[in-house]
Amino acid sequence: RWWQSFAADDGSACFNFCCPKSPPSAPPAPPAPPPTPPFVCETGCAWTDLHPCPGTPKKFWQTYATDDGTDCFNACCPKSPPSPPAPPPPPAPAPPPSIAVSLLALIQAVFRDLPGLLEALGVGRAADAVALVTQSCS
């Protein structure tokens, strides 16, 4: 019952009779030595026809084999070295110029070519060109 305490081992024959000690457990078995190369699974690697190794092509109805850590899996599905990291993405293209920048470039081009334009029109001064345009627009 919950309010009663457990019996204490006082070394008496009565305690040893009523509360026998379990025999000591055997030490754990040493790990199995690794297989000697070349290692072949008991069934060979034919199981990969139904369950291909991860990272290899498979048919739609197949499922990939699961790495269970066994020597058979490691022998039939050797791990490939890690692939190199992906290159960084290219820098983003420069945004197109704003309408203000485009308009400024157009105005600069007009003023840069204004003397030649006036000369081609036969107008000596900018004021004469303005008057000419004003007359033709009215």
C-alpha positions as CSV (number, residue, x, y, z in Angstrom):
1,R,0.0,0.0,0.0
2,W,1.1,3.5,-0.6
3,W,1.5,4.4,3.1
4,Q,3.7,1.4,3.8
5,S,7.4,1.5,3.3
6,F,9.5,-1.2,1.5
7,A,11.4,-3.8,3.5
8,A,15.0,-3.0,4.2
9,D,17.8,-5.5,3.5
10,D,19.0,-6.4,7.0
11,G,21.0,-9.5,5.7
12,S,18.7,-11.9,7.5
13,A,17.7,-15.3,6.0
14,C,14.0,-14.2,6.3
15,F,14.6,-11.1,4.1
16,N,16.7,-13.2,1.6
17,F,13.8,-15.8,1.4
18,C,11.1,-13.2,1.0
19,C,13.0,-10.8,-1.2
20,P,15.4,-12.8,-3.4
21,K,18.0,-10.9,-5.3
22,S,18.0,-11.3,-9.0
23,P,21.1,-13.0,-10.5
24,P,23.7,-10.6,-11.8
25,S,23.1,-9.8,-15.5
26,A,25.7,-10.9,-18.0
27,P,27.9,-8.2,-19.4
28,P,26.8,-6.9,-22.8
29,A,28.2,-8.7,-25.8
30,P,31.0,-6.9,-27.6
31,P,30.0,-5.3,-30.9
32,A,30.2,-7.5,-34.0
33,P,33.4,-6.9,-36.0
34,P,32.9,-5.1,-39.3
35,P,32.5,-7.4,-42.3
36,T,35.6,-8.1,-44.3
37,P,35.6,-6.6,-47.8
38,P,34.1,-7.3,-50.2
39,F,30.9,-7.5,-48.2
40,V,28.0,-9.2,-49.9
41,C,24.5,-9.2,-48.3
42,E,22.9,-12.6,-47.8
43,T,20.4,-11.8,-50.5
44,G,22.8,-9.7,-52.6
45,C,21.6,-6.3,-53.6
46,A,18.6,-7.5,-55.6
47,W,16.3,-5.8,-53.1
48,T,17.3,-2.5,-54.7
49,D,15.2,-3.5,-57.8
50,L,12.1,-3.0,-55.6
51,H,13.5,-0.3,-53.3
52,P,16.2,1.7,-55.1
53,C,18.8,3.5,-53.1
54,P,18.1,7.1,-52.2
55,G,19.3,9.5,-54.8
56,T,19.0,7.0,-57.7
57,P,16.3,7.0,-60.3
58,K,13.1,5.1,-59.4
59,K,9.9,4.1,-61.1
60,F,6.6,5.7,-60.0
61,W,5.5,2.6,-58.1
62,Q,8.8,2.1,-56.2
63,T,9.7,3.5,-52.8
64,Y,13.2,4.4,-51.8
65,A,15.1,2.2,-49.5
66,T,15.5,3.5,-45.9
67,D,19.0,3.8,-44.5
68,D,18.7,1.5,-41.5
69,G,22.4,1.7,-40.8
70,T,23.0,-2.0,-41.6
71,D,26.2,-3.2,-43.4
72,C,23.9,-4.5,-46.2
73,F,22.4,-1.0,-46.9
74,N,25.9,0.6,-46.7
75,A,27.3,-2.0,-49.1
76,C,24.4,-1.8,-51.6
77,C,23.8,2.0,-51.3
78,P,27.2,3.6,-50.7
79,K,26.9,7.2,-49.7
80,S,28.1,9.6,-52.3
81,P,30.3,12.5,-51.3
82,P,28.4,15.6,-50.5
83,S,27.8,17.8,-53.5
84,P,29.5,21.2,-53.6
85,P,27.5,24.1,-52.5
86,A,25.4,25.9,-55.1
87,P,27.0,29.0,-56.6
88,P,25.5,32.3,-55.3
89,P,22.7,33.7,-57.4
90,P,23.6,36.3,-60.0
91,P,23.1,39.9,-58.9
92,A,19.7,41.4,-59.6
93,P,19.6,43.5,-62.8
94,A,19.6,47.2,-62.4
95,P,16.1,48.6,-62.3
96,P,15.0,50.5,-65.4
97,P,15.6,54.3,-65.2
98,S,12.7,56.3,-63.9
99,I,10.7,58.5,-66.2
100,A,12.4,61.6,-64.6
101,V,15.8,60.2,-65.4
102,S,14.7,59.5,-69.0
103,L,13.2,62.9,-69.4
104,L,16.3,64.6,-68.0
105,A,18.5,62.6,-70.5
106,L,16.2,63.8,-73.4
107,I,16.4,67.4,-72.3
108,Q,20.2,67.2,-72.0
109,A,20.5,65.7,-75.5
110,V,18.3,68.5,-77.0
111,F,20.3,71.3,-75.3
112,R,23.6,69.6,-76.3
113,D,22.5,69.5,-80.0
114,L,20.6,72.8,-79.9
115,P,23.3,74.9,-81.7
116,G,23.4,72.4,-84.6
117,L,19.6,72.2,-84.7
118,L,19.2,76.0,-84.9
119,E,21.8,76.2,-87.6
120,A,20.1,73.5,-89.6
121,L,16.8,75.4,-89.3
122,G,18.5,78.6,-90.4
123,V,17.8,80.3,-87.1
124,G,20.6,82.2,-85.5
125,R,19.2,82.6,-82.0
126,A,17.0,80.5,-79.7
127,A,14.5,83.4,-79.4
128,D,14.0,83.3,-83.2
129,A,13.4,79.5,-83.0
130,V,10.7,80.1,-80.3
131,A,9.1,82.7,-82.4
132,L,9.2,80.4,-85.5
133,V,7.5,77.5,-83.5
134,T,5.0,79.8,-82.0
135,Q,3.9,81.2,-85.4
136,S,3.6,77.7,-86.9
137,C,1.5,76.5,-84.0
138,S,-1.0,79.4,-84.1
